[in-house]
Amino acid sequence: MLTSILGARLSWHVGGWVFEPAVVGPDTIDYVLKEGPHAGRHAIQHFYYQRVAPGVETTVWYEESGAVVHMTWYLESQTVHRYAALPAWLAEDMTVYRGDNQDPAFLAKIRKLSSERPDWPRHLINDDGFFRIMEAAGYSGSGRARCRRASIQHTLARFPAADL
């Protein structure tokens, strides 16, 4: 059985959307949306992580659009529950979210839209899906293992053992 979502490379399917690959680091998820309303999107999102019970983990992040995404990962069944709250402007036309959130021009476009268009009422997504492991912990493509070690060391430095 998978012991943690952290360090996994996934094919992740939820609500008709396919994220592949999705690489889960210690505090980031790096994904490409292969199918869905804004297929072609690439994003690296910094998340908060918690193991809530044996075999159950959660990640939550705040996107550049103002969307909040919460995932509950059920490791044994390899299923996932998504709850997301999208700004009204994004829910109206999700094709504007195609792009790369590491690209300054894309970020400028999203910031402009979010400053000019309505945030409320939020569009809520509450659905279920599944994931498949493409590669388990230890994935080292494109130097990710080195980045993961540095990120883990940074996290450990912020939280001394006495605080854990």
C-alpha positions in Angstrom: 0.0 0.0 0.0 1.1 3.5 -0.7 2.3 5.1 2.6 2.0 8.7 1.6 0.9 10.9 -1.3 4.1 12.9 -0.8 6.8 12.0 -3.3 4.4 10.4 -5.7 4.0 11.0 -9.4 0.3 10.5 -10.3 -2.3 10.2 -13.0 -5.2 11.9 -11.1 -8.8 11.9 -12.3 -11.6 13.9 -10.7 -14.9 15.3 -12.0 -14.0 14.7 -15.6 -10.6 16.4 -15.2 -7.3 14.5 -15.8 -4.1 15.7 -14.2 -1.2 13.9 -15.7 1.5 14.0 -14.6 0.9 15.4 -11.1 4.0 15.3 -9.0 3.5 15.7 -5.2 6.5 17.2 -3.4 6.8 17.9 0.3 5.0 21.2 0.0 4.1 21.6 -3.7 2.1 19.9 -6.4 3.3 20.3 -10.0 0.6 19.3 -12.5 -0.5 19.5 -16.1 -4.2 19.4 -16.8 -4.5 16.9 -19.7 -8.3 16.9 -19.9 -10.9 19.3 -18.5 -12.3 22.8 -18.9 -8.8 24.4 -19.0 -6.8 21.5 -20.5 -3.2 22.5 -21.2 -2.8 24.3 -17.9 0.5 23.8 -16.0 0.8 24.9 -12.4 3.0 24.5 -9.4 1.0 25.1 -6.3 2.4 25.4 -2.8 0.1 23.5 -0.4 -0.5 22.8 3.3 -0.4 19.1 4.1 -1.8 17.0 6.9 -2.1 13.3 7.6 -5.6 13.2 9.3 -5.7 9.4 9.9 -3.7 6.4 8.9 -4.0 6.2 5.1 -5.9 9.6 4.8 -4.0 12.8 3.9 -5.1 16.2 2.9 -3.6 19.0 0.8 -5.0 22.5 0.4 -3.8 25.4 -1.6 -4.8 28.9 -2.7 -4.4 29.6 -6.4 -3.3 32.7 -8.2 -7.0 33.2 -9.3 -8.2 33.3 -5.7 -9.5 29.7 -6.0 -9.2 27.5 -2.9 -8.7 23.8 -3.5 -8.8 21.1 -0.9 -8.0 17.5 -1.7 -8.5 14.5 0.6 -6.4 11.5 -0.5 -7.5 8.0 0.5 -4.3 6.0 0.0 -5.6 2.4 0.3 -8.4 2.8 -2.2 -6.4 5.4 -4.3 -9.5 7.6 -4.3 -9.7 11.3 -3.8 -12.3 13.9 -2.8 -12.1 17.5 -4.1 -13.7 20.6 -2.6 -12.9 23.8 -4.4 -14.3 27.3 -4.3 -13.8 29.2 -7.6 -14.2 32.9 -8.2 -17.3 33.7 -10.2 -15.3 35.2 -13.1 -13.3 32.0 -13.4 -16.3 29.7 -13.2 -17.9 31.7 -16.1 -15.1 30.8 -18.5 -12.4 28.4 -17.4 -10.6 28.5 -20.7 -8.9 31.7 -19.5 -7.0 29.5 -17.1 -5.1 27.7 -19.8 -1.5 28.6 -19.4 1.5 28.2 -17.1 1.4 29.8 -13.6 5.1 30.1 -13.8 4.8 32.5 -16.8 4.8 36.2 -15.7 2.5 37.1 -18.7 -0.1 34.5 -17.6 0.0 35.7 -14.0 -0.5 39.3 -15.2 -3.5 38.3 -17.2 -5.0 36.4 -14.3 -4.4 39.3 -11.9 -6.0 41.7 -14.3 -9.1 39.5 -14.6 -9.4 39.0 -10.9 -9.2 42.7 -10.3 -11.8 43.6 -12.9 -14.3 40.7 -12.6 -16.6 39.6 -9.7 -15.3 37.1 -7.1 -18.8 36.4 -5.7 -20.8 34.3 -5.8 -18.2 31.5 -5.5 -18.7 28.4 -7.7 -18.3 25.3 -5.4 -17.0 22.0 -6.7 -17.5 19.0 -4.5 -16.7 15.7 -6.2 -14.8 12.4 -6.1 -12.2 10.7 -8.2 -9.3 8.4 -8.2 -5.6 8.4 -8.8 -3.0 5.9 -10.1 0.6 5.9 -9.1 2.9 6.5 -12.1 6.0 6.5 -9.9 6.3 6.2 -6.1 8.4 8.2 -3.7 11.9 8.9 -4.8 11.0 10.3 -8.2 14.1 12.2 -9.3 13.2 13.5 -12.8 14.4 16.9 -13.7 16.4 17.3 -10.5 13.2 17.1 -8.3 14.9 14.9 -5.7 17.5 17.5 -5.0 14.8 20.2 -4.7 12.7 17.9 -2.5 15.7 17.3 -0.1 16.3 21.1 0.0 12.6 21.7 0.7 12.5 19.1 3.4 15.6 20.5 5.1 14.0 24.0 5.0 10.8 22.6 6.6 12.8 20.8 9.3 14.8 23.9 10.1 11.5 25.8 10.6 10.1 23.2 13.0 12.7 21.9 15.5 12.2 18.3 16.8 11.0 19.6 20.1 8.0 21.2 18.3 6.9 18.1 16.5 
